[in-house]
Amino acid sequence: MSSQNSGNAGCLIRADRVVDGNGNVFEQGEVFIEGSRISHSGPRASVPTPPGVRIMDFAGCTVLPGLIDAHIHLGAQNVYNFENYRTATFEVTPQLQQMYALLHAQMCLEMGFTTLRDMSWVTPWGLFTDEMVAVRDAIVQGIYPGPRIQTGGWAVMTYAHLELLLPHHAIRAPNTTADGPWELRKMVRDQLRRGCDFIKTCASGGGGTDHQDARGILNLTEEELDAIVDEAHLLGKHVATHAWTPESQKRAMRAGTDTLEHCVRTDDEAIEMMLERGTPIVPTLAVRTEHALKLVEQAGASKFVMENYRRHQRYAFENFQKLYRAGVKIALGTDTNVQPNMGENALELEVYVQLGMTPMEAILSATRHAAEAIGMGKEIGTLDPGKSADLIAVRGNVLENVSLLREKANIELVMREGELLVHNDGNTVKRPIFRNNWDWTRIGGARAGGCCGVDR
């Protein structure tokens, strides 16, 4: 990659091909950036180059919009950091886990994911909302470099699937859950007052909790679910609803949810409603791959949890194909939490292609479609003029092989809002995140120091 800098009149990025997020490919393309905004994208030299422009030539690369993960749990005790996530839940304070959440966000950024919709987490000390709001704000204020984060707050009932990420008999902090429509309205208001960007709720059980196969258990009455969505919408915020089953999906859509998460099983009636209402789904398949399941088993998942995961793995993949063939809107989300490793977000793209999507369709799910699903379609997701200059350069042709996105060595450039955050100048890889040339092995090496990877 070569670079010329003759002034501050803008930046012109050239590559073998530019994928604009609208389904267009420009061979020998370019993107012109002024400040934090895209001014133009298209074939090379389609507009005159102003004098004094910095030219960055990424020969052999594909340029595309910054990728978006619309469902991730940055606050989880991820297998990359912890040998036993179950023990880590009780040994690691929320304050320390907040530092890991920032690290996790930066790991995703390094792999080309410039926007993350974080679904928050729960700890024995309460919900993780305050900590994730602080991580988001530290990045916004420039204290630390990182991706754009949409931070979620929870509104869930007692005995909800999301609450049972904690063991059944662990002591709960006050205000971890609420019951009845008015309590849940207050919980929505409280979470939004704390600064979260959207509300996450739960309409069914799921697969990662102990003691029972709870996927078919309905979480929340219809009146409670209606109250959560209504309250969030009154206050101008979106709602994402965990919904594994057809009935939970229908109830969530009747309530007016903005996105459906997981949809491990579905039926024709639910699919028809998705199409009629235009409700996007976020499939979260990376977390269900054999690679991910082996990691979570090594990190302490119980035999019951592993059997539950594998029992539903096939349905998740089969229903994705059914939803895709029906034409339902699909936005990429990985559900990365305990597993797989943070930064492996592009595994989701790979699974989509294996299950029938074209590489272009998979990329659209991680760009324009994901941006629209999280309410940011006017700001990010495509390389249209006026949008935020979020883009990446990847060595090779991702339209032939999306797996290129899974290799860190292939990520030549990551830019968010016009700022170079990862940049390979041909001689050295400049990653401002690691200003002191941080060695990843120092983190990996700490994992042996204790049951949760913290040196004693």
N, C-alpha and C positions, 0 to 999 in steps of 0.2 A: 504494500500500500504506500503510495507516495502522497506527499502533502506540500502545497504551496500556500504561503501566507503573505499577502501583500497589503493587508490593512484590516479594517473592521467593517467592511461594507457588506458582510454576509458570508455565508458558507455554502459552497456548491459541492455536493456529494455525488460522485459518479461511480457506477458499478456495471458489471456485465449485464445485469438485469435488475429492474426495479419492479417489485410487486406492490401495487398501491393500496391493497385492502378492499378494492371494489371489484376484484376479479380480473383486473387488467395487468398485463405484463409488458414492460417496456425493455426490449433488448437494447443494450448500450444506453441505459437510461440515466437520469439524473434527478436530484432533489435539491432545490434551492431554498435555503433557510435564512431568514432575517430575524435576528434576535431569538425569541423563543417560538417563533411561528414558521410554518411552512408557507413559502411564497409560490412555489411551483413544483410540480413533478411531472415527468414525462420523458419522451425520447431526448437523447443528448442533443444540445445546441438547438432545441426547439424555441428557446428564447435567448436573446443576446446576454452574454455574461458581463455584468457591470464591472468597471475597473475597481481594483482593490479587493476583489472577492477572494477568500480563502478557498482553494480547490483541494478536495480530498478524493483521491482516485483509488477505489477498491477493486482493482482488477481481480478477476476470478471469483467475485463475490455476488451475492444476492442481497439487495437492500429491501426491507419490508417494514411495515409499521411495528412499533414496539408491541410485544405480545402481552396478552392479558390473561390472568388466571382469576376467574370469577368465583372461585370457591377454594379457600385455603385457610388453614388454622396455624398461623405463625406462632402462636403461643403454646403449641403442644410440645411435649417432651419428645422431640424427634429422635429417631434411631441414630442419626448422625452424631448426636451429642451424648446419648444416654444408653447404657447397656441394659438397663431395666426401667422402662418407662413407668411401671406400676409403682415401684419404690420412689422414683423421682417425683411423682405426684405429691408425696408427703415430705420429701427431704429438701426440695428446692423451693425457695421462697418466691412469691410473685415478682419481687424486685429483681432477683437474679434471672428468673425466667423472662422478664422483660428484656434483659440484655441478649438472651438467646433469640428472642423474637426479632430484635433488630438485626442480629447476625443472619437469621433465616431469611429476612427480607432482602438483605444484601446478596445472599447466595442466589436467590431467584433473579435479582437484577443482573448479576454477572452472566446469567444464562439467557438474557434477552427479554425477560419479563419486566416491563417497565410499569405495569399497573397490577395491583393485587387487591381483590375484594376479600378482606379478612373476615372470617365468620366467628371470630373470638373464641373463647375457651372458658373453662370453669376450673377453679382450684378449691382446695379445702378452706381457703380464706375468702372465697366469694368469686364473683364474676371477674373476668380479666379485661373489662372494658376500659377502666382508667389507664391501665398499663399500655394497651394498644393505642389509645388516643394519644398518649405521650410519645410513643414511637412514631406515629404518623406526624405529629406536630414537630418533633425533632428533625425529621426529614424536611418538612415544609419550610421550617425556619433556617435550614442550612447548617444545623449543628452537625449532622451526619449526612453523607450522601446515601441515597437509597431510592427505591421505586415509589411511585405514587401509591398510597394505600387508602382504600375505602374501609373504614372501620365499622364493624357491626356490633350491635348490642342485642342481648337476648331478652325475649319475653316468652317464658315457658312456664308450664304448670308444674306443681309438685309431682314427682314420679314421671316426669317427661323423659324421653329418650336422651335428650341432651344433658339433663341433670345426671343421668346414670352413667355418664363418663366417669363420675366418681363412684367408688364402691357403694353399694346399697347402704351400708351401716356407717359410712364416714359421716362425721358431724358436718352439718351444713351451716354456712354463715348466713346471717339474716339477709333477706331480699335476694336470695339466689333464685327463688321461684315465686310465683304468685298464682292465685286461684280465684276464679270468678271474673266476669268481664270488667268490673270496675277496678279490682286489684291489678288486672293485667293492663288496663289503660294507664294506671298510675305507673306501672313498671316501664311501659313504653316511654312515658313522659320523663321518668327518672333517667333512663338510659340515654335518651336524646339530650337531656340537660347536661349529662356528663360529657357530651361532645361526639357521640358516635354518628356515623353517616347514614346508617340504615338499620332496620330491625331484622333479626333472624329469629324465626320461630319454628315450631315442630308440629306436624300434623299426624305423624305416625311414629311407630317404633323404628328400630334399625338393627344393624348387625354387629356393632362393636362393643356391646355391653354384656355383662355376665348374667348367668342364672336362668335366663329364659329367652326363647326366640320371640322377641317382642315386635317384630316388624309389622305384624298385622294389628297391633294395639293402637287404637286411635288416640292421639294426644289432643287435648282440648275439645270442648263441646263446640258446636257450630257457633253458638252465641259468643263464646270466648274468642274463637278464631276471628269472627267478624269484628269484634271489638279491637283486637290487636291491629288488624289491617286498617280499619277505619281510623283509629287514633294516629297511626303512623302517617297515613295519607293526609289527614287533617293538618298535620304538622310538616307536610311537604317532603316526607321521606318514603323510600321504597321498603318493601318487605320481601325477604327471601324465605321460602318455606320448605323445610325438610319433608319430603313426601315419598316414601318407598312404595306405596301401594296405590292401586287405582282409586279406591274410595277416598284416601287422603288427598290425592291430587284433585279430585272433583270438588271436595270440600274447600280446599285452598283456593281453587279458581273461582268458586262461587263467592268466596270472601273477597276476591279481587287481588290476590297475591301478585307480585310483579315477576317473580321467577319461581320455578319449581326445581328443587334440588334432588338429585339422584334418580328418582323414577326407576327403581330397580325392577319393579313389575308394573305393568299397565294394562289397559284393555282398550277396545275400540271406542267406547263411549268417552273415555278420558282423552284419547287422542283426538277425537272429533272436537272436544271442547278446547283443547290446546290450539287446534287449527283455527277454530272460529274466533277465539279470543286473542290469538297471536301471542300466547304465553310462552316465553322461552323456557327451555329446560337446560339444566347444567348437569351432565351425566355423571361426572366424577368416576372415570373408569381406571385411572392410573393406580388408585388405591386398592383396586381389586385384582390387579395382575399377580401372577405367581411370584414375580420379583418382589413386589410389595409385601405379599403375604409371608414370604420367607423371612423378610426383614422383621416384621412385627412379631413373628413367632420367636425369632432369636432374641427379641427385645422384651420378652416376658409375657406375651399373650397366652391366656389360658387355653386348655384343650377345648373347652366349650366355645370360646370365641373363635378359634380357628375352624372348628367344625361348622359354626354358623356362617362365617365368611365364605367358606368353600361351598356350602349348601346353596348360597345365593349368587355365587360368582357367575355361573352359567346364565342365570336369568338376566343379570345386568347387561351382559354382552348381547344376548338375543333381543332384549327389548330395545337396546340402542339401535340395532339394525332395523327393527320394526318402526321406531320413531323416525329414524333417518329416511327410510323409504317412503313414509307417509308425508314427509315434507315439514315436520315440526321444526321450529327454530331451535338450533342447538348452539349454545355458548360454551366455550371451553372452561372447565373447572376441574381441578384435580382431587380436591378433598385431602390434599397432603396434610397430615397431622403427625401421628406417631410414625407412620410410614407413607410412602417411601422416603428416600433422602430428600431434604430440602434442596432445591435447585434442579431436581429431575422433572420439572413441570412438563417439559416437552415430550415425556413419555406418553402423555395423554394424546397428543397429536399422532404419535406412532400407532397407538391402539385404534384411533378413529380410522386411520388408513387401512390397517389390518382388517377392520370390520366393514370396509366398503367405501368409505369416503375417498375422493380424489385428494391428492396433496393440497390442491388449491382450496377445496372445500374445507379441509382441516385448518388451513391457515386462516380462512375467513372466520371460522368458529373462534379463533383466538385473537381476532382483530376486530373487524367491523361488527360482527354479530355479538361478540362479548361486550364491546363498548356500548352497543344499543341496549343490551340486557341489563347492564348496571347503570343505565341512565346517563351515559357520557358520550353518546354517539355524535354529539355536535362538537366535541372537544378532541377526541382521540379515536383510534381504530382504523383510520385511513390516512393517506398522504395527500389529502385535499388541501388546497390553499386556505389559509386562515386557521387551520387546526394546529394544535400543539405539536412541536417538532419532537415527537417520540418516534424513534426509528432505530433499527439495528442493521448491521451488515454481517452476513454469515458467509464463510468461505464455502464455495460450491453452489450447486443448484438445488435448493430445497424443494423445488417443484418436481424434481426427480427422486429426491430422497429426503423426507422430513427428519429422518434420524440424524442428519447432520446437526440439528439443533440440540442434540443431547451431548455433544462434545464441546467442552469449554474451549479447546484450542481453535474451534471453528468460529467462535464469536469474536469478530474483529472490531466491532464498534457497538456500543450501546449509548444512545443519546436520549435524554428525557428533558423536555422543555428547552431544547437547544443546547443543553449542557452535556459535554462529553464526560461520561462516567466510566466507560471502559473504552480503551483506544489502543490498538496495535499499530504503531508507527513504522513497522517494518524491522525495527531493531529490538525494541523492548515493548512489552505489553504494559501500558500505563493504566493502572486501576486505582483511581484516587481513593477508593474505599480502603485500600490497604496502603496507607501512606508510608508505613514503615516496613514495606515488603513482608507483610505478615505471612507466615508459613502455615498452611492449612494443617500440616501434620502435627503441629503443636496442639491443635484442638483434638484431633483424632487420638493423639498420644495420651491425652488426659483421661480418656474413657476408661482406662484400666485402673485408674486411681481409686475408684469407689464404685458402689453398685449403680450409682446414677451418673458416673462419669465425672465427678468432681474430685479433684485432688484432696486428700485428707492430710 
